[in-house]
Amino acid sequence: MRLIKHKTHIDFLGKTRRKVALTISVLFIIASIASLVTHERPLELGIDFTGGILLEVGYPEAADLVSIRNNLAAADFEDAQVQRFGADTDVLVRLPPQDGWDPDELREELRSTVAVGTPGVDLRRVEFVSPQVGKELTERGGLAMIIALLLIFVYVMIRFQWKFAAGAVAALAHDVIITIGFFSIFRFSFDLTVVAAVLAVIGYSLNDTVVAFDRIRENFFKLRGVSAEESMNTSINEMLARTLITGVTTLLVLVALLVLGGESIAPFSIALIIGIVVGTYSSIYTASATALTLGVNAQDLLEPVKDPDLIDDLP
């Protein structure tokens, strides 16, 4: 067997490492699904999905959260969630939908309630979302993910071959389940920005996977006399520097966004950070390993050649 030279030669797709990677992936997926199934509320859905009222309030001094909760309870705003929003002077208030609400009257009532005994309070933002709108957003968000996965399967199947397409979709489903499971386990707020982040993760992971598949296809024809496993290992090693540089530079930006972007952007940043880490892992192990398990080889990528002379000779 000829010696293949490249900068690194890590046996990513050896049988032992594939089994270890599969075990790790299965454990994470089981933990994610178990959390989604066993919790009374699978996700801490934000106001975008549940409906309700969101207030962003600025106080001249450090806010007393207990006093704010008591004032809201005394004004018959039950089940109010009050939390700090970045600085000690910034507060975020979430309220469930109110029966027979009038937005203008409710806005003024909330303004006076959160400002009781504290002059100079700034009601910066008030958002009203009806339960029906929240239900529609939930359905459309889930539908968007399903459609994205189906279209990706078709795209990869047309560009490469169905075994590669199965690997790509397996990797993307792996990324989506683990990212959503992370939010379920650690009870982070799940809102429309997280759905946008998950869709961005699908695009990022797909890009990584397609680049790797392009190199694998190229090496299938360039590296004669080597097994599919070795050819795929060589391709991944050749792409390793590019994959790591892209992932690390993206993570640096996202960590800065998480630290400096404030409370409202935190769920979006967390979803992207988790998704990119998991997506980089899955493009190496899940996507390529699935295609290899399905028996992909160079012959799968050859287009059938029609010989006119042979056709003419047929009876």
PLY file of the C-alpha trace (Angstrom):
ply
format ascii 1.0
element vertex 315
property float x
property float y
property float z
element edge 314
property int vertex1
property int vertex2
end_header
0.00 0.00 0.00
1.38 3.40 -0.91
2.37 5.84 1.82
0.15 8.94 1.98
1.93 12.08 3.17
0.21 15.00 4.84
0.78 17.19 7.88
-1.32 15.17 10.31
-2.41 11.59 10.26
-5.01 11.13 12.98
-7.07 7.99 12.65
-10.46 9.70 13.00
-12.47 6.93 11.36
-10.81 3.82 12.74
-13.26 1.27 14.08
-12.37 1.88 17.73
-12.65 5.66 17.49
-15.85 5.41 15.52
-17.36 3.26 18.25
-16.23 5.71 20.95
-17.62 8.67 18.98
-20.89 6.83 18.36
-21.20 6.03 22.07
-20.60 9.66 23.04
-23.14 10.90 20.48
-25.76 8.36 21.56
-25.30 9.28 25.23
-25.72 13.00 24.50
-28.77 12.37 22.30
-30.36 10.11 24.94
-29.72 12.74 27.64
-31.23 15.45 25.42
-34.33 13.45 24.53
-34.77 12.29 28.15
-34.69 15.89 29.36
-37.22 16.95 26.72
-39.54 14.06 27.57
-39.31 13.99 31.38
-39.58 17.69 32.18
-43.08 19.05 32.69
-41.97 21.96 30.52
-39.48 20.53 28.01
-38.11 24.01 27.27
-38.21 27.33 29.04
-40.10 28.90 26.16
-39.78 32.63 25.83
-42.62 35.07 25.39
-42.34 34.62 21.59
-43.87 31.15 21.98
-45.97 31.29 25.13
-47.51 34.71 24.63
-47.56 37.35 27.36
-45.95 40.66 28.22
-42.28 41.59 28.35
-41.06 44.76 30.04
-37.56 46.19 30.14
-37.26 48.70 32.97
-34.39 51.01 33.91
-34.02 52.27 37.48
-31.90 55.23 38.68
-30.34 53.02 41.38
-29.87 49.29 41.98
-33.31 47.69 41.66
-34.96 45.84 44.55
-36.34 42.71 42.84
-38.35 41.59 45.88
-40.11 44.95 46.10
-40.90 44.87 42.37
-42.39 41.37 42.68
-44.50 42.46 45.66
-45.78 45.53 43.80
-46.78 43.40 40.80
-48.50 40.81 43.00
-50.41 43.56 44.84
-51.62 44.88 41.47
-52.97 41.40 40.56
-50.16 40.59 38.12
-49.61 37.02 39.26
-46.76 34.72 38.20
-44.53 37.62 37.21
-40.90 36.71 36.52
-38.54 39.49 37.57
-34.80 39.28 36.87
-31.82 41.53 36.38
-31.00 42.44 32.82
-27.29 43.16 32.66
-26.57 45.99 35.11
-28.07 46.15 38.63
-30.26 49.03 37.50
-31.80 47.12 34.59
-34.72 44.73 35.15
-36.61 42.39 32.86
-40.23 41.52 33.77
-42.15 38.69 32.10
-45.89 38.29 32.62
-48.28 35.60 31.35
-51.12 36.67 29.03
-53.71 38.85 30.78
-57.43 38.25 30.18
-59.15 41.01 28.24
-56.03 43.13 28.07
-56.01 46.54 26.43
-52.40 47.29 25.45
-52.57 51.05 26.08
-54.27 50.79 29.48
-52.07 47.87 30.51
-48.90 49.74 29.54
-49.80 52.67 31.79
-50.81 50.39 34.66
-47.54 48.49 34.46
-45.57 51.71 34.25
-47.11 52.96 37.51
-46.77 49.53 39.18
-43.05 49.02 38.53
-42.34 52.65 39.48
-44.11 52.61 42.88
-42.03 54.61 45.36
-39.18 55.12 42.87
-39.06 58.33 40.81
-37.16 58.44 37.53
-38.03 54.90 36.38
-37.66 54.41 32.62
-39.97 51.89 30.95
-37.76 51.23 27.97
-39.61 48.44 26.21
-43.02 46.78 26.39
-43.89 43.82 24.13
-47.29 42.16 23.87
-47.58 38.70 22.28
-50.90 36.86 22.15
-51.04 33.10 22.91
-52.29 32.44 19.37
-49.28 34.20 17.84
-47.02 32.20 20.17
-48.61 28.93 19.03
-48.17 29.86 15.37
-44.52 30.77 15.94
-43.91 27.40 17.65
-45.41 25.49 14.72
-43.58 27.53 12.10
-40.25 27.26 13.92
-40.50 23.46 14.06
-41.68 23.29 10.45
-38.74 25.45 9.33
-36.26 22.98 10.85
-37.96 19.93 9.27
-38.10 21.55 5.83
-34.45 22.61 6.11
-33.34 19.02 6.86
-35.40 17.59 3.97
-34.07 20.11 1.47
-30.52 19.50 2.65
-30.97 15.74 2.10
-32.13 16.36 -1.47
-29.31 18.85 -2.15
-26.53 16.58 -0.87
-28.03 13.55 -2.65
-28.02 15.44 -5.98
-24.54 16.87 -5.47
-22.92 13.71 -4.12
-24.82 10.46 -3.49
-27.55 9.23 -1.12
-25.05 7.70 1.34
-23.40 11.09 1.74
-26.85 12.68 2.05
-27.77 10.26 4.85
-24.53 11.16 6.65
-25.17 14.89 6.29
-28.75 14.67 7.60
-27.65 12.39 10.47
-25.04 14.97 11.46
-27.52 17.86 11.27
-30.19 15.99 13.26
-27.46 15.16 15.81
-26.53 18.87 16.09
-30.13 20.08 16.42
-31.12 17.50 19.06
-28.05 18.12 21.23
-28.32 21.92 20.98
-32.01 21.91 21.93
-31.32 19.28 24.61
-28.68 21.56 26.13
-31.31 24.27 26.52
-33.69 21.75 28.08
-31.13 20.38 30.57
-29.79 23.75 31.73
-33.16 25.56 31.48
-31.97 28.48 29.37
-34.66 30.64 27.79
-35.70 29.33 24.37
-37.07 32.04 22.08
-37.11 32.97 18.40
-33.47 34.07 18.48
-32.54 30.51 19.52
-34.54 29.09 16.60
-32.60 31.45 14.32
-29.35 30.27 15.92
-30.26 26.60 15.42
-31.00 27.26 11.74
-27.65 29.07 11.48
-25.96 26.05 13.08
-27.57 23.83 10.43
-26.06 26.04 7.73
-22.64 26.15 9.41
-22.51 22.41 9.98
-23.69 21.70 6.44
-20.98 23.95 5.02
-18.34 22.07 7.02
-19.76 18.72 5.93
-19.98 19.63 2.23
-16.39 20.92 2.20
-15.23 17.65 3.77
-17.31 15.61 1.30
-15.81 17.55 -1.62
-12.32 16.62 -0.47
-13.36 13.00 0.12
-14.80 12.77 -3.40
-11.62 14.25 -4.84
-9.40 11.81 -2.94
-11.54 8.81 -3.85
-10.35 9.29 -7.45
-6.87 10.67 -6.71
-5.73 8.06 -4.15
-5.75 4.81 -6.08
-5.40 1.50 -4.29
-6.40 2.66 -0.80
-9.48 1.75 1.18
-12.44 4.08 1.56
-11.64 4.43 5.28
-8.07 5.55 4.63
-9.11 7.88 1.85
-11.70 9.53 4.09
-9.21 9.77 6.96
-6.73 11.45 4.64
-9.37 13.93 3.49
-10.36 14.86 7.05
-6.71 15.32 8.05
-6.15 17.58 5.04
-9.18 19.67 6.07
-8.35 19.69 9.79
-6.43 22.98 9.88
-9.17 24.78 7.93
-11.88 23.31 10.17
-10.13 24.28 13.40
-9.24 27.80 12.27
-12.80 28.47 11.10
-14.30 27.05 14.29
-11.95 28.83 16.71
-12.26 32.25 15.06
-16.06 31.93 15.01
-16.10 30.90 18.66
-13.97 33.91 19.64
-16.57 36.24 18.13
-19.45 34.38 19.80
-17.79 34.38 23.23
-17.27 38.15 22.90
-20.94 38.48 21.91
-21.98 36.39 24.93
-19.87 38.40 27.37
-20.55 41.88 25.98
-23.88 41.51 24.22
-26.11 41.58 27.30
-28.87 39.34 28.61
-31.16 39.59 25.58
-28.57 38.18 23.18
-27.22 35.51 25.56
-29.51 32.61 24.47
-28.64 33.28 20.82
-24.90 33.29 21.59
-25.10 30.13 23.73
-27.01 28.25 21.03
-24.43 29.17 18.40
-21.48 28.28 20.64
-22.91 24.85 21.48
-24.01 24.29 17.87
-20.62 25.14 16.36
-18.71 22.91 18.79
-21.11 20.02 18.19
-21.30 20.77 14.44
-17.53 20.66 14.02
-17.44 17.32 15.85
-20.32 15.86 13.83
-18.90 16.87 10.44
-15.85 14.74 11.24
-17.40 11.82 13.06
-21.15 11.65 12.45
-21.40 12.65 8.78
-18.32 10.86 7.45
-18.68 7.87 9.76
-22.32 7.37 8.72
-21.39 7.43 5.02
-18.54 4.99 5.69
-20.82 2.67 7.67
-23.22 2.64 4.71
-20.35 1.39 2.54
-19.64 4.46 0.40
-16.79 4.07 -2.09
-15.45 5.56 -5.31
-17.80 3.45 -7.45
-20.81 5.17 -5.84
-19.67 8.48 -7.30
-19.13 7.22 -10.86
-21.75 8.23 -13.39
-22.97 5.39 -15.65
-21.39 5.61 -19.09
-23.62 4.84 -22.06
-21.76 3.40 -25.05
-23.74 4.07 -28.25
-22.04 1.12 -29.99
-23.17 -1.26 -27.26
-26.70 0.12 -27.44
-26.79 -0.45 -31.20
-25.68 -4.06 -30.76
-28.49 -4.87 -28.33
-31.16 -7.21 -29.81
0 1
1 2
2 3
3 4
4 5
5 6
6 7
7 8
8 9
9 10
10 11
11 12
12 13
13 14
14 15
15 16
16 17
17 18
18 19
19 20
20 21
21 22
22 23
23 24
24 25
25 26
26 27
27 28
28 29
29 30
30 31
31 32
32 33
33 34
34 35
35 36
36 37
37 38
38 39
39 40
40 41
41 42
42 43
43 44
44 45
45 46
46 47
47 48
48 49
49 50
50 51
51 52
52 53
53 54
54 55
55 56
56 57
57 58
58 59
59 60
60 61
61 62
62 63
63 64
64 65
65 66
66 67
67 68
68 69
69 70
70 71
71 72
72 73
73 74
74 75
75 76
76 77
77 78
78 79
79 80
80 81
81 82
82 83
83 84
84 85
85 86
86 87
87 88
88 89
89 90
90 91
91 92
92 93
93 94
94 95
95 96
96 97
97 98
98 99
99 100
100 101
101 102
102 103
103 104
104 105
105 106
106 107
107 108
108 109
109 110
110 111
111 112
112 113
113 114
114 115
115 116
116 117
117 118
118 119
119 120
120 121
121 122
122 123
123 124
124 125
125 126
126 127
127 128
128 129
129 130
130 131
131 132
132 133
133 134
134 135
135 136
136 137
137 138
138 139
139 140
140 141
141 142
142 143
143 144
144 145
145 146
146 147
147 148
148 149
149 150
150 151
151 152
152 153
153 154
154 155
155 156
156 157
157 158
158 159
159 160
160 161
161 162
162 163
163 164
164 165
165 166
166 167
167 168
168 169
169 170
170 171
171 172
172 173
173 174
174 175
175 176
176 177
177 178
178 179
179 180
180 181
181 182
182 183
183 184
184 185
185 186
186 187
187 188
188 189
189 190
190 191
191 192
192 193
193 194
194 195
195 196
196 197
197 198
198 199
199 200
200 201
201 202
202 203
203 204
204 205
205 206
206 207
207 208
208 209
209 210
210 211
211 212
212 213
213 214
214 215
215 216
216 217
217 218
218 219
219 220
220 221
221 222
222 223
223 224
224 225
225 226
226 227
227 228
228 229
229 230
230 231
231 232
232 233
233 234
234 235
235 236
236 237
237 238
238 239
239 240
240 241
241 242
242 243
243 244
244 245
245 246
246 247
247 248
248 249
249 250
250 251
251 252
252 253
253 254
254 255
255 256
256 257
257 258
258 259
259 260
260 261
261 262
262 263
263 264
264 265
265 266
266 267
267 268
268 269
269 270
270 271
271 272
272 273
273 274
274 275
275 276
276 277
277 278
278 279
279 280
280 281
281 282
282 283
283 284
284 285
285 286
286 287
287 288
288 289
289 290
290 291
291 292
292 293
293 294
294 295
295 296
296 297
297 298
298 299
299 300
300 301
301 302
302 303
303 304
304 305
305 306
306 307
307 308
308 309
309 310
310 311
311 312
312 313
313 314
